[in-house]
Every structure is written in C-alpha cells, then in structure tokens.
Amino acid sequence: MAAGQIRVNIFGSEYTLVSDSDENYVKEIAQYIDEKMRAIDKHHSIKSTAKVAILAALNITEELFQERLYRQKLLDQLDEEAKRLNRELAEVLEE
C-alpha cells in the first residue's frame, strides 16, 4: 500500500482511503460512520446500502450543525463576558 493510503471497513465494505491525516484518526472516523450505519440498519428494515448511507450522512450532518450552533453560542457568551470584563476594568481604571 502506498504512503498515505489507509484501509478501512465501513458497513461490510473495504475502502482504501488516501489521507495525510494520522491513520488512527482516519480509522476512528471510518468506525464512527460504520457504527452510525449499523445503528440505522439495526432499527430500520432498509435493504439499500445507499439509503442507509444517506440516512447516516443526514444524522451525522445534523450532529455537525448542532455542534456548530453550540460552538457559536459559546463564542457569543465568551464575547459578552469579555465585553463585560472590559467595561469593569475600564470603570476600575477610571477611579
């Protein structure tokens, strides 16, 4: 196998991926996808692997969007806290 190529197994199929990322990191991502697809397959009677993959992609994308919203809320809170601390500091320095 050439440098940068990593073999992974997702939902019973083997893939050779090319990545500059750490091999364990890539395998962890592939395992996550595999687990999502297997969970969907376990709870639904879907015969099409492509449909299982699409549902997994939708679920993972929803997780991503939720994380983005959470991250933005944290950044907004940090920004507000920094502004509050700056105001308090300015008040103390004016005294």
N, C-alpha and C positions, 0 to 999 in steps of 0.2 A: 504494500500500500504506500502511495506517495506521501510525502510530508504534507501535513495539514489535512489529510483525509482521516475521517473518523467513521467507524461503522456503528450504527445504532439499529435497534429493533423497535419499531412502533406498530402496535396492533397486529403483530404477526408478520410484518414485512420488514426486510432488512434494507437499510439505506446507507449509502456511503456519502457522507457529507464532507464538504471542503470548508475549513474554517481556520482562522488564525487564533481563535479562542482556545482556552485550555480544554483539553479533551474531557476531563471530568465535568466541566461546566456544560459542554455540549451534550454529554450523555445525560446530565441531570435534566436539561431542557427536554430532551427526547423522552426521558422517563416520565416527565410531567405530562406531556402530550399523550403518551401511551396510557397513563392512569386515567386521564380525562376521557379518552375514547373508550376504555374498558368500563368505566363507570356508566357511561351513556349506554353502551351495549348491554350491560347488566340490567338496567332499568327500563329499557325500551326494546321492542322487537323490530329492530330496523335491520333489514337484510343487506342494505347497500353500505359498503365501507366508506364510500364517498359521502353519503349522508351523515354517517357517524362522525366523519372528519369535519364536516361543515358545522355540525352541532357543537363539536368540541371547540372549533375555532370561534364560534359565537360565544360560548361560555368563557373561553379564555380572554376574548376581546372585552366582554363585559367586566371581567375581573380587572383588566388593564384600565378601562375607563373609570371604574370605581376607585382604583388606586390613584389615578390622576386627580380625580375630584378630591380625595382625601389629602393628597400632597398639596394641592392648591389651597385648601382650607388651612393646612398647617402653615404654609408660606404666608398667607394673609394674616393669620394670628401672630406669626413672628414679626411681620411688618408692623402691625398695630402695636405690639409690645415694644418694639424698637422705637417707634414714634413716641409712645408714652414715656419711655425711659429718657429719651432725648429732651422731651418737654420738662420732665422733673429735674434733669441735670441742668438745663438752662435756667430754671427757676432758682435752683440752689446757687448757681454761679452768679446770678444777678443780685443775690442778697448781700 
